[in-house]
Amino acid sequence: MRNVVILLFLSLIALTTSAGASEPDRFVCHSNGSSLQQLRIYEINRANQDAFHQRFQDHALRIMRRHGFSVIDMWESDTGEKLQFVYVLSWPDRATMDARWKAFLADKEWIEIKRRTAAASGELVREANGQPLVRVSYSPACKAD
């Protein structure tokens, strides 16, 4: 089931990226793998759904911007069994992705916000997964050179 969800989201990414292809070099496919996206999937606690979205919208996005994150799009998936928050980030390369995540997770403001929201609302995220995605050269989202 998880693979079906991932394939669905990747299809949506392709649709949204091809629609925005007029943005300069945003979705150029690089054969050397120097440009990548990152798929992030968080299983969120249904009882804390509003608190999660408030924290992400009001705090996480702002702090991510400060650390140079580029959020491409966001979705929510509710299968009845699981409630997931899914988003895609764009990175120039793996080293940048790793360094910026390290800085974000060590950010004192973010650590304090997580502590406060956990104290007020309990656990907001049950599980968090992220994986880098390098677009293949034959993807429909690739621009013709």
Buried (B, 14 or more C-beta within 10 A) or exposed (E): EEEEBBEEBBEBBBEBBBEEEEEEEBBBBBEEEEBBBBBBBBBBBEEBBEBBBBBBEEBBBEBBEEBEBBBBBBBBBEEEEBBBBBBBBBBEBBEEBEBBBEBBEEBEEBEEBBEEBBEEBEEBBBEEEEEBBBBEEEBEBBEEE
